[in-house]
Amino acid sequence: MTVELTMLAAVAMLTFVLVGFQGALVPINQGFGWGLGARDEPRDITALQGRAARTIANQIEGIAVFAPLVLIAHLAGVSTTLTVWGTAIYFGARLSFAVLYLAGVPVLRSAAWGVGVIGLGLIGFEILRAIFV
């Protein structure tokens, strides 16, 4: 398996861990009965639960761009130093973003998000280069 596909799998696993973490917060904060029930009666969520939900939403938005880029590069046979670095940078940035967002760190989390965009740009650049060169 290529490094790029490995990084795609790592991003998927990170998403799985984030969803599991968010799910684990429900019985801790709202109780097992409510968490296992229909949840018809709304309950207030904690700040951490809100950050977890926003982290997952942002993660899914990022995957909507990252996964197609990785798959296009793979199917087109585009695997270069830049695509490898782009996927590794993206994964590292997403992991950092998740930890920083969950911890409530404002500025560094935004910087980590920006680094992830740079990783996406590297992959996209190599795909475009393969098309036009």
C-alpha positions in Angstrom: 0.0 0.0 0.0 1.3 3.5 -0.9 2.1 6.1 1.8 -0.7 8.2 0.4 -3.3 5.4 0.9 -1.8 4.6 4.4 -2.3 8.3 5.3 -5.9 8.1 4.0 -6.5 5.1 6.3 -4.9 6.9 9.2 -7.2 9.9 8.7 -10.2 7.5 8.6 -9.0 5.8 11.8 -8.6 9.2 13.4 -12.2 10.0 12.5 -13.3 6.7 14.0 -11.5 7.5 17.3 -13.0 11.0 17.4 -16.5 9.6 17.0 -15.8 7.0 19.7 -14.6 9.7 22.0 -17.6 11.8 21.4 -19.9 8.8 22.0 -18.1 8.0 25.3 -18.8 11.4 26.6 -22.6 10.9 26.5 -22.9 8.3 29.3 -20.3 10.2 31.3 -22.1 13.5 31.1 -25.8 12.6 30.4 -26.0 9.1 31.9 -26.3 5.7 30.4 -30.1 5.6 30.5 -30.4 8.8 28.4 -27.6 7.8 26.1 -29.0 4.4 25.4 -32.6 5.7 25.1 -34.4 7.6 22.4 -33.0 10.9 23.6 -36.5 12.5 23.2 -35.8 14.8 26.1 -33.0 17.2 25.2 -30.1 17.5 27.7 -27.5 20.2 27.8 -24.1 19.2 26.5 -20.8 20.1 28.0 -18.3 22.4 26.4 -16.1 19.4 25.6 -19.0 17.6 23.9 -19.6 20.7 21.8 -16.0 20.9 20.8 -16.0 17.2 20.0 -19.0 17.6 17.7 -17.4 20.6 15.9 -14.1 18.7 15.6 -15.9 15.8 13.9 -17.8 18.0 11.6 -14.6 19.8 10.6 -12.9 16.4 10.2 -15.6 15.1 7.8 -15.5 18.4 5.8 -11.7 17.9 5.4 -12.1 14.2 4.4 -14.5 15.3 1.6 -11.5 17.1 0.0 -8.6 14.8 1.2 -10.0 11.4 0.2 -10.8 12.4 -3.5 -7.4 14.0 -3.9 -5.6 10.9 -2.5 -7.8 8.5 -4.6 -7.3 10.6 -7.8 -3.6 10.7 -7.3 -3.5 6.9 -6.6 -5.7 6.0 -9.6 -3.7 8.3 -11.9 -0.4 6.8 -10.7 0.8 10.1 -9.2 3.0 9.4 -6.2 5.8 11.9 -5.7 7.7 13.3 -2.8 5.2 16.1 -2.6 2.2 13.8 -2.5 3.8 11.7 0.2 4.7 14.9 2.2 1.3 16.4 1.5 -0.6 13.4 2.9 1.7 13.1 5.9 1.4 16.8 6.6 -2.3 16.6 6.3 -2.6 13.7 8.8 -0.2 15.3 11.3 -2.1 18.6 11.0 -5.5 16.9 11.5 -4.3 15.0 14.5 -2.9 18.3 16.0 -6.0 20.1 15.1 -8.2 17.5 16.9 -6.1 17.5 20.1 -5.9 21.3 20.2 -9.6 21.8 19.4 -10.7 19.3 22.1 -8.3 21.0 24.6 -9.9 24.4 23.7 -6.7 26.0 22.4 -7.8 28.7 20.0 -5.0 30.1 17.9 -2.8 27.0 17.5 -5.7 24.9 16.4 -6.4 27.4 13.6 -2.7 27.2 12.6 -2.9 23.4 12.6 -5.9 23.7 10.3 -3.9 26.0 8.0 -1.0 23.5 7.9 -3.5 20.8 6.8 -4.6 23.0 3.9 -1.0 23.3 2.8 -0.9 19.5 2.7 -4.0 19.4 0.5 -2.4 22.0 -1.7 0.7 19.8 -2.2 -1.4 16.9 -3.3 -3.5 19.0 -5.6 -0.5 20.7 -7.1 1.0 17.3 -8.1 -2.3 16.2 -9.6 -2.5 19.4 -11.7 1.2 19.1 -12.6 0.5 15.6 -13.9 -2.4 16.8 -16.0 -0.7 19.8 -17.5 2.9 18.8 -17.8 
